[in-house]
Amino acid sequence: MSAEDISRSALEIIETYTRLGLKITTAESCTGGMVSAALTAISGSSAVLERGFVTYSNDAKAEMLGVPPALIAEHGAVSAAVARAMAEGALRNSHANVSVSITGVAGPGGGSVLKPVGLVHFACAKKGSQTLHIEQRFGDLGREIVRIRSVLKALDLLRKVVEERDQ
């Protein structure tokens, strides 16, 4: 889990998506744009990254991605339902083929018994496919580590969602 791991994974995503002619959009909350930053650190990323949404607040999730406020009120911003809605909204509001979303509790505060620090929900939406959701409980490892691990997980999800098409 290092900057090299992130760079290596981002390079693989850029190469794969370039070869497949696919575009990515991101919808990030607790990572604040770190996935987009990892992708744009790679030369040639402009062929792949269509746009990124940093939707840290609930209002941003609703206004920029179309996540229904009632969904946030019912499930909370850190939930499978909201992660899916973020990924689907990012696709609707972009020209991308694939989106990845991240919403979680990076810490050190903000956790609860039901939603502890280190809980992160990811979703990946691909045009013509069902939206994939993953819940990860990293634990209370510190804000930076939770965010870095979230970036790596999001990049891994972007890789996995196109594996079957690439073969």
C-alpha positions in Angstrom: 0.0 0.0 0.0 2.1 2.8 -1.3 2.2 5.7 -3.8 3.9 3.2 -6.2 1.0 0.8 -5.8 -1.4 3.6 -6.7 0.7 4.7 -9.7 1.0 1.1 -11.0 -2.7 0.5 -10.7 -3.6 3.8 -12.3 -1.3 3.1 -15.2 -2.9 -0.2 -15.7 -6.4 1.4 -15.7 -5.3 4.1 -18.2 -3.7 1.5 -20.6 -6.7 -0.9 -20.4 -9.4 1.8 -20.8 -7.4 3.4 -23.7 -7.2 0.1 -25.5 -10.9 -0.5 -25.0 -11.9 3.0 -25.9 -13.7 3.6 -22.6 -14.1 6.7 -20.6 -14.3 7.0 -16.8 -16.0 9.4 -14.4 -15.5 9.4 -10.6 -17.9 10.4 -7.8 -15.8 10.9 -4.7 -16.8 11.8 -1.2 -14.3 10.8 1.5 -11.4 10.6 -0.9 -11.9 14.2 -2.1 -10.7 13.6 -5.7 -7.8 11.3 -4.9 -8.9 8.7 -7.5 -9.1 11.4 -10.2 -5.7 12.7 -9.1 -4.2 9.2 -9.3 -5.5 8.8 -12.8 -4.4 12.3 -14.0 -0.9 11.7 -12.7 -0.5 9.3 -15.6 0.4 10.6 -19.1 -2.4 9.9 -21.5 -5.1 10.0 -18.9 -7.0 12.6 -20.9 -8.0 9.8 -23.3 -9.7 8.0 -20.4 -10.8 10.4 -17.5 -13.9 12.2 -18.8 -14.6 14.1 -15.5 -14.6 13.8 -11.8 -17.2 14.9 -9.2 -16.1 15.7 -5.6 -19.3 15.5 -3.7 -18.3 15.8 -0.1 -21.5 17.3 1.2 -25.0 15.8 1.0 -26.1 18.9 -1.0 -23.4 18.2 -3.6 -24.4 14.6 -3.9 -28.0 15.8 -4.6 -27.2 18.8 -6.8 -24.3 17.4 -8.9 -25.2 13.7 -9.1 -29.0 13.7 -8.6 -28.9 11.5 -5.4 -32.4 12.0 -3.9 -32.2 13.7 -0.5 -34.8 11.3 0.8 -32.4 8.4 0.0 -29.6 10.1 1.9 -32.1 10.8 4.8 -33.3 7.2 4.9 -29.9 5.4 4.5 -27.3 8.0 5.4 -24.6 9.3 3.1 -22.4 6.3 3.9 -24.5 3.5 2.6 -24.8 1.0 -0.3 -27.8 2.8 -1.7 -26.1 6.2 -1.8 -22.9 4.7 -3.3 -25.0 3.2 -6.1 -26.9 6.4 -6.7 -23.7 8.3 -6.8 -22.2 6.0 -9.4 -25.3 6.0 -11.5 -25.7 9.8 -11.2 -22.1 10.3 -12.3 -22.8 8.2 -15.5 -26.0 10.2 -16.2 -24.2 13.5 -15.8 -21.1 12.7 -17.9 -20.1 11.2 -21.3 -18.3 8.3 -19.6 -18.9 4.6 -20.0 -17.9 3.6 -16.5 -18.1 5.4 -13.1 -16.8 4.6 -9.7 -18.1 6.2 -6.5 -16.7 6.3 -3.0 -18.5 7.3 0.3 -17.2 6.5 3.7 -16.1 7.4 7.2 -12.3 8.1 7.0 -12.0 9.3 10.6 -10.8 10.0 13.0 -14.2 11.1 14.1 -17.7 10.7 12.6 -18.1 7.0 13.2 -20.9 5.2 15.0 -21.7 1.7 16.1 -23.5 1.0 12.8 -21.1 3.0 10.7 -17.7 2.9 12.3 -14.6 4.7 11.2 -13.1 2.9 8.3 -16.4 1.9 6.7 -16.4 2.7 3.0 -18.9 1.9 0.3 -17.9 1.7 -3.3 -20.0 1.4 -6.4 -19.1 0.9 -10.1 -21.6 1.6 -12.8 -21.1 0.6 -16.4 -23.5 1.4 -19.3 -25.6 -1.6 -20.0 -24.7 -3.5 -16.8 -25.9 -3.7 -13.3 -24.2 -1.4 -10.8 -21.7 -3.3 -8.6 -21.4 -2.4 -4.9 -18.7 -3.3 -2.5 -18.6 -2.6 1.3 -15.2 -2.4 2.9 -14.4 -2.2 6.6 -10.8 -1.0 6.8 -11.0 -0.3 10.5 -9.8 2.7 12.4 -6.4 2.8 10.8 -6.1 6.6 10.5 -7.6 9.0 8.0 -4.7 8.8 5.5 -4.5 5.0 5.4 -8.3 4.7 5.0 -8.2 7.1 2.1 -5.3 5.5 0.4 -6.8 2.0 0.7 -10.0 3.4 -0.7 -8.2 4.8 -3.8 -6.6 1.4 -4.3 -10.0 -0.4 -3.9 -11.7 2.0 -6.4 -8.9 1.5 -9.0 -9.2 -2.3 -8.5 -13.0 -2.0 -9.0 -12.4 -0.1 -12.2 -10.1 -2.9 -13.4 -12.5 -5.7 -12.5 -15.5 -4.2 -14.1 -13.9 -4.4 -17.6 -12.1 -7.7 -17.2 -14.8 -9.8 -18.7 -15.1 -7.4 -21.7 -11.4 -7.4 -22.2 -11.0 -11.1 -22.6 
